[in-house]
């Protein structure tokens, strides 16, 4: 499962992060620690790789199963890496403006 999905609110694109317990949070609502831990986790997974599993069907003759192994930038793209980095950058800009 992709850990994020895209929503539009008032014409603005917002991203929802899904925790391992299934709880959904908008990226801007994640704590600093949660955001940083998620970024570090995606970095680790991009080095080790992930396996995507897909399958389905209603009857035995319709059943199918497929696996795809992602590594490096493919993992980062699948997991929405750039959106987390943009959120961290946005927060850093806000901190700089407040100083």
N, C-alpha and C positions, 0 to 999 in steps of 0.2 A: 504494500500500500504506500502510495506517495504520502509523505508526512505533511503535505500542505495542499490547499486548494484555493482557487481564486474566486473572489466575490466582488460584486460591484455595488457600491452604495453611493447614491447621489452622483453617479457618473464617475466616481473615483474607484480605482482598483484597490482592493484590500486582500491580503493573504491570510489564510487561516492555517495555523500550525496545529497538528494533532499529536498529543502526548501518547506515551505507550499505553496509558489506561483508556485512551479513546477520547479524552477531554479535548475540546477545541478551543484555541486561543487565537485572537488576532495578533499578528506579529508585534504591533505597537503595545499590546497588553502584556507581553512576556517580560519577566524581570531581567535585569542585566545579566545575572548569573545564568539564568535559563537560556538566554540568547547566546551567550558565550559558550556554554556547554554544548548547545546544539551545533554551533559552528565547528567546534572541536570534534564532535562526533562525526559530522559529515566529512571532515578532513581525514579522520581515521578510516572511515568506511571507504573513502575514495582510494586509499592505499591498499586495503585488503580486498575490496570488491564486494558486490552484492549479487544475489541471484533473484531474479524476478520469476515468479511461477504463475502460469495462467492455464486455466482449463475449464471445462464445462461440458454440457450436453445433457439431454434428458433421457436418452435411451442408450443402451450399450453400443449400438452402431454409430451413435452420434458423439460419443465421448472423445475428448481430445485433451492433451496436456502438452505444455511447452515450457521450456526454461530458457532464460536469457541471462547471461552473466555480464554485468557492467563493471567497469574499472575506471579509475581516474576521473577525467572530466565528465564522462557519461554519468557517473554516480552523482556528481555535483549538480549536473543539469536535472537529473531525475528528481533529486531531493530539494530543488529550489534554492541552491546555494546562494545565487546572486541576490535573491530577495532578503535573505538573512544579512548578507554583507551590506546591502543598501540600508536596511533598518539600523544596523550598527553605525553606519556612516551618518545617517540622519540624526541619531541620538548624539553623536559626537559634535555635529554642527550646532545642535541646540545648546549643548554644554558650553561650547566656545562662545556663542552669542550671549549667554548669560554672564560670562566673566567680564 
